[in-house]
Amino acid sequence: ILHSDEFKNSFGQKIKRPFEFVVSTLRALDAQVEDTRALTLTLRTMGQGLFLLPTPDGYPDVGTAWINTSALLARWNFALLAAANRVPRGKVNLADAMKNVSARTVGEVVDFWIKHLLHRPLPDQDRQKLIEPFGKASARFEMTRLPELVALILASPHFQYR
């Protein structure tokens, strides 16, 4: 099964459920969260309140259930909060992930975070969309803008899909 073409081509076919998105975001950022109860409101805003589904068949596993304007806005806001170290009762330190990295240009920093968060390269046109807000690929990256870059990657379809 693991070597089948169907399995190889199945990546990116489903959207992460809100719970999976929140957990994968926190794991990708190596977030240290003392109390996860504050995250239940975030999940509720995204449409997946814990133990709140009235029917016994479980939350849907199709993207249309999770992709609408309010749910996407909640996902983007959570990506911004997490990258900016504003998760309630949590700590995210993006600088720690880069302390032994020599990346200094916009292109190098973008490539580092793509690999760190997605574990795979992006198509050139999508990579370029991440570079453009920060200047040219060869320009020096302003580290104070690191949370913006990380949030853009977390909010991208490349992180949202599984």
C-alpha positions, 0 to 999 in steps of 0.5 A: 500500500505504501508504495502504490501510486494512489498513496503517493498521489494522495498528499494534499487531497484533504484539508486539515481539520481545525484540531489537526491544524492547531496541533500541527502548527504548535508542533511545527513551531515547537510551542510550549503550551502550559494550558490548552484550555485556551485553545478550545475557543480557537477550535470552536471558532474554526468550527470544531469545538471539542465534544460539541458535535451533536451527532455520533458520526464524528466531525466531517472529513471533507474540506467543504466543512472546514473552508468558509470565510469565518473558518479561514479567517480563524485559521489565519488569525491563529497562524498570526498569533502563534508566529507572533508568540501570542498563544495564550499560556504558551511560548513560541521562540522562532529565533531558537529555530534559527540560532545555528542557521547562517541564513541572512538573505530573504531567499535563504530565510524563506527557504529555511522556513519552507523546509522547517515547516513543510518539509518539502520544497514549494513550486517556484511561483509559490516560493516567489509569493513568499519572497515578494513581501520582504523584498528581493531574494538577495536582500538582507532579511529583517528578522523583526519580520520573521513572525510575518513570514512564518504566519504566511507559510502556516496560512498557506494552502501548502500547510493547510492541506494534508 
